[in-house]
Amino acid sequence: MFAERYGIHVMSRRCELTGKAVQVGHLVSHSNHKTKCRFLPNLCNVTLTSDALNRRVRLRVTAHALRSVEHRGGLDAFLVKAREIELSQTAKLLKREIQKKLGETAAAEPAAA
């Protein structure tokens, strides 16, 4: 929903929040015979709720990132603390919207007091 609105089409096997992607390595047998192998991230299609924006966002994230989001206290807290290099284009736009919304509410609170 969010990605289509901004014309973003991402289908790579990469976590949108942590940037974790496919790794390449070897499966090594007991006789030390090496076979090329791809190690895929554990990607899950999830719907996360943004408290600041009051809406849900569909993202493709790893199970590890999902645990990190819960540990940090939700999607908003995770994105505010995350580095932009690791985030996908969709997550970067979402982070900017959240920061803008949080900035507006922070500016409105001292005026009300």
C-alpha positions in Angstrom: 0.0 0.0 0.0 2.7 2.5 1.1 5.1 1.4 -1.6 2.5 1.5 -4.4 1.5 5.0 -3.4 5.1 6.3 -4.0 5.7 4.1 -7.0 8.3 1.9 -5.3 8.7 -1.7 -6.5 11.0 -3.8 -4.4 11.2 -7.6 -4.8 14.7 -8.4 -3.7 15.4 -10.8 -0.8 16.4 -8.1 1.6 14.9 -7.0 4.9 13.4 -3.6 4.6 14.3 -2.6 8.2 17.8 -4.1 8.8 19.1 -4.6 5.3 19.9 -8.3 5.9 20.2 -10.0 2.5 21.2 -13.3 0.8 24.6 -14.6 1.7 26.8 -16.9 -0.3 29.0 -19.6 1.1 29.9 -23.3 1.1 28.3 -26.4 2.6 31.3 -28.4 3.8 31.1 -32.1 4.1 33.0 -34.4 6.4 35.5 -35.1 3.6 35.9 -31.3 3.2 34.1 -31.3 -0.1 32.7 -27.8 -0.7 29.4 -27.1 -2.4 28.3 -23.5 -3.3 25.2 -22.5 -1.4 22.9 -19.5 -0.9 21.8 -18.7 2.6 18.4 -16.9 2.4 17.1 -14.6 5.2 14.0 -15.6 7.0 11.7 -13.0 5.4 8.1 -12.5 6.6 5.4 -10.3 5.2 4.0 -8.4 8.2 1.7 -5.5 8.9 3.1 -3.2 11.6 1.2 -0.3 13.2 2.7 3.2 13.4 1.4 5.0 16.5 2.5 8.4 15.3 0.8 8.1 11.9 -2.2 6.1 13.2 -2.0 3.7 10.3 -0.8 0.2 9.4 2.2 -0.5 7.1 3.0 -3.7 5.2 6.7 -4.5 5.2 8.8 -7.5 4.3 11.2 -8.0 7.2 13.2 -10.8 8.8 12.1 -12.6 11.9 15.1 -11.1 13.7 14.0 -7.6 12.7 10.5 -8.3 13.9 11.9 -9.2 17.4 14.1 -6.0 17.3 11.0 -3.9 16.6 9.2 -5.4 19.5 12.3 -5.0 21.8 12.7 -1.3 20.9 9.0 -0.5 21.6 7.3 -0.5 18.3 7.8 0.5 14.7 8.1 4.3 15.4 10.9 3.8 18.0 12.7 1.4 15.8 12.7 3.7 12.7 13.7 6.8 14.7 16.8 4.9 16.0 17.7 3.1 12.8 20.4 4.2 10.4 19.2 5.3 6.9 21.8 3.2 5.2 20.2 0.0 6.3 16.6 1.0 5.5 14.8 0.4 2.2 13.3 3.3 0.2 9.9 2.6 1.7 11.2 2.5 5.2 13.2 5.8 4.6 10.0 7.6 3.5 8.1 6.2 6.5 10.9 7.3 8.9 10.8 10.8 7.5 7.0 10.9 7.9 7.2 9.7 11.5 10.0 12.2 12.4 7.9 15.0 10.8 4.8 14.0 12.8 6.8 13.6 16.0 8.4 17.0 15.5 5.0 18.6 15.0 3.6 17.1 18.2 6.7 18.1 20.2 6.4 21.7 19.0 2.7 21.8 19.8 3.1 20.5 23.4 5.0 23.5 24.8 2.6 25.9 23.3 -0.3 24.2 24.9 1.3 24.2 28.4 
